[in-house]
Amino acid sequence: MLKVDVVSAFPDMLQVPLGQSIVGRAQKAGILKLQVTNPRDFTDDKHHTLDDRPYGGGPGMLMKAEPLYRAIKKLRKKNSVVILTSPRGQTFSQTLAKKLAKKKHLIFVCGHYEGIDERVYPEMDLEVSLGDFILTGGELAAAVMIDAITRLVPGTFKKEDVTVCESFEDNLLEAPQYTRPEVWRGKKVPQVLLSGHHKQMQAWKHEQALKLTKKYRPDLLNTSHAKKAVTKKVTKKVTKKK
């Protein structure tokens, strides 16, 4: 079981969407235990003040260090990984999702407003960003990452190979897919997918994955996994010609 705690001042932004679909089913099945902790519960004033003006001036408000610190201290265990959703963090990827799916306890800390007090950063084990853009807060970013990670936790899917042939496996995009009817508005399903020959279908899918990756995400082909995949494909063709 994977336990995920989220520190957020806006619990509904997480609890509602993450109660649906695959993540919702994983929680009901006991594969994922998700809990949201509000840092306002760790404030001392009657207004539960969570933010304040930044020293040195500037627009917006900053989240205060103490409430976040207390929340993290209460939740952290020996096997915990504390993750801050942050624009300065490493970009989230399928590779990172796989690594985090193997952990026992993740704590996501969601920044909001103009960010958090710099002095609480040392409490974080990891800073992660979805990309080079700014969200109102870290809740949506945390939800996206939790969804991606949960899909990779053993037991989430009845068929364990569901997550194997997807985009970004071997750093390639997924091959085109088709379902019934066989002919739709004059467009036919590729004959090879109807042949029943497993090796031919796999070869076709691999070739199509390479083509799509080259067209839409050529940057992925510069990675070691993709290079090996391309080399393997070229080697097979040369061998057949000989």
C-alpha positions in Angstrom: 0.0 0.0 0.0 1.1 3.5 -0.8 0.4 6.2 1.8 0.1 9.8 0.5 -0.3 12.8 2.7 -0.9 16.2 1.2 -0.4 19.5 3.0 -2.8 22.0 1.5 -4.9 25.0 2.6 -7.5 24.0 0.0 -8.4 20.3 0.6 -11.4 20.3 -1.7 -9.1 20.9 -4.7 -7.6 17.5 -4.1 -10.2 15.3 -2.3 -12.9 15.7 -4.9 -10.9 14.9 -8.1 -8.8 12.3 -6.5 -11.9 10.4 -5.3 -12.7 9.6 -8.9 -11.7 7.0 -11.5 -8.5 4.9 -11.0 -7.3 6.8 -8.0 -10.6 6.6 -6.3 -10.8 2.9 -6.9 -7.3 2.4 -5.6 -8.3 4.1 -2.4 -11.4 1.9 -2.0 -9.3 -1.2 -2.7 -6.8 -0.2 0.0 -4.0 0.1 -2.5 -3.7 3.9 -1.8 -4.3 5.7 1.4 -4.8 9.4 0.8 -5.1 12.1 3.4 -5.1 15.9 3.2 -3.8 18.0 6.1 -4.7 21.7 6.3 -1.7 23.8 7.6 -4.3 26.2 9.0 -4.8 23.7 11.8 -1.2 24.4 12.9 -1.6 28.1 13.4 -1.9 29.8 16.8 -4.0 32.9 16.1 -7.8 33.0 16.2 -7.9 33.8 12.4 -5.7 30.8 11.5 -3.5 33.1 9.5 -1.4 31.2 7.0 0.2 33.9 4.9 1.8 37.3 5.4 3.5 40.1 3.4 7.0 39.4 2.2 10.0 41.2 3.7 11.6 43.6 1.2 8.2 44.3 -0.4 6.7 42.8 -3.5 3.2 41.8 -4.7 1.2 39.0 -3.1 1.5 37.1 0.1 3.8 34.3 1.3 2.9 31.2 3.2 4.3 31.4 6.7 7.0 28.9 7.7 5.8 27.7 11.1 2.4 26.1 10.1 4.0 24.2 7.2 6.9 23.1 9.5 4.5 21.8 12.1 2.4 20.0 9.6 5.4 18.3 8.0 6.8 17.3 11.4 3.6 15.7 12.4 3.3 13.7 9.2 6.9 12.7 8.5 8.0 9.2 9.3 11.4 7.4 8.8 10.4 6.2 5.3 8.7 9.5 4.2 9.6 11.5 1.1 8.6 15.1 1.4 7.9 16.7 -2.0 7.3 20.4 -2.6 5.4 21.4 -5.7 7.7 24.2 -6.9 8.4 26.0 -10.2 12.1 25.7 -9.4 12.0 21.9 -9.0 12.9 19.2 -11.4 10.4 18.5 -14.1 8.0 15.6 -13.3 8.4 12.6 -15.6 7.3 9.0 -16.0 10.8 8.0 -14.8 10.3 9.9 -11.6 6.7 8.6 -11.2 8.1 5.1 -11.3 10.6 5.8 -8.6 8.0 7.4 -6.3 5.6 4.6 -6.9 8.1 2.3 -5.1 8.1 4.4 -2.0 5.9 3.7 1.1 5.0 7.2 2.1 4.9 10.4 0.1 4.1 13.9 1.6 3.2 16.5 -0.9 3.5 20.1 0.3 1.4 22.5 -1.8 2.6 26.1 -2.1 0.1 28.8 -2.7 -0.1 32.6 -3.1 3.4 33.8 -4.0 5.1 30.7 -2.5 6.5 29.8 0.8 9.0 31.2 3.3 12.5 30.2 2.2 13.4 29.0 5.6 11.1 26.0 5.4 12.7 24.6 2.2 15.3 22.5 4.1 12.3 20.3 5.3 11.8 19.2 1.7 13.4 16.1 0.2 12.4 16.9 -3.3 11.1 19.8 -5.3 9.1 19.0 -8.4 7.5 21.1 -11.2 5.0 20.1 -13.9 6.7 22.5 -16.4 7.6 26.1 -17.1 4.3 27.7 -16.2 2.7 29.0 -13.1 -0.4 27.7 -11.3 -2.4 29.4 -8.6 -1.2 26.8 -6.2 0.4 23.4 -6.0 -2.8 21.5 -5.5 -3.4 20.8 -9.1 0.2 19.8 -9.7 0.1 17.4 -6.7 -3.1 15.9 -8.0 -1.6 15.2 -11.4 1.5 13.6 -9.8 -0.5 11.5 -7.4 -2.6 10.2 -10.3 0.5 9.3 -12.4 2.1 7.6 -9.4 -0.9 5.7 -8.3 -1.3 4.1 -11.8 2.1 2.5 -11.3 1.5 1.0 -7.9 1.1 -2.8 -8.1 -2.5 -3.9 -7.8 -4.0 -0.7 -9.1 -4.9 -2.4 -12.4 -6.1 -6.0 -12.6 -3.8 -6.5 -15.6 -0.3 -5.6 -14.5 0.9 -5.0 -18.1 -1.5 -2.1 -18.6 1.1 0.5 -17.8 3.9 -1.2 -19.8 3.0 -0.3 -23.3 2.3 3.4 -22.8 3.7 6.7 -24.0 7.2 7.4 -22.5 8.0 3.8 -21.9 11.6 3.6 -23.3 11.1 7.3 -23.9 8.9 6.7 -26.9 5.3 7.8 -27.6 2.7 5.1 -27.8 1.8 3.7 -31.2 -1.7 4.5 -32.8 -4.5 2.4 -31.4 -7.9 1.4 -32.9 -11.1 -0.2 -31.7 -14.4 -1.4 -33.3 -15.8 -0.9 -35.8 -13.2 -2.2 -38.2 -14.2 0.5 -40.8 -15.3 3.9 -39.5 -16.4 6.6 -42.0 -14.4 4.9 -44.7 -11.2 4.6 -42.6 -9.9 1.1 -42.0 -8.0 -0.4 -39.1 -4.4 -1.3 -40.4 -4.5 -4.8 -41.7 -1.5 -5.9 -39.6 -3.6 -5.4 -36.4 -6.2 -7.8 -37.7 -3.7 -10.5 -38.7 -3.4 -12.2 -35.4 0.4 -12.4 -35.8 1.8 -11.2 -32.5 5.3 -10.6 -33.6 4.2 -8.7 -36.7 1.9 -6.5 -34.6 4.6 -5.7 -32.1 7.0 -4.8 -34.8 4.4 -2.5 -36.5 3.6 -0.8 -33.1 7.3 -0.3 -32.4 7.9 1.2 -35.9 4.9 3.5 -35.5 6.0 4.6 -32.1 9.4 5.6 -33.5 7.7 7.5 -36.3 5.4 9.4 -34.0 8.2 10.2 -31.6 10.4 11.5 -34.4 7.5 13.7 -35.6 6.1 15.1 -32.4 8.8 14.6 -29.7 12.2 14.3 -31.4 13.8 15.4 -28.2 13.0 12.1 -26.6 15.0 10.2 -29.2 18.2 11.7 -27.7 17.8 9.7 -24.6 19.7 6.4 -24.0 16.5 4.2 -23.8 15.2 5.6 -27.1 18.6 5.3 -28.8 18.8 1.6 -27.8 15.3 1.1 -29.2 16.2 2.7 -32.5 19.5 0.8 -32.7 17.7 -2.5 -32.1 15.2 -1.8 -34.8 17.9 -0.8 -37.4 19.9 -3.9 -36.5 16.9 -6.2 -37.1 16.4 -4.6 -40.6 20.0 -5.0 -41.5 20.0 -8.6 -40.4 16.9 -9.4 -42.5 18.5 -7.9 -45.6 21.6 -10.1 -45.2 
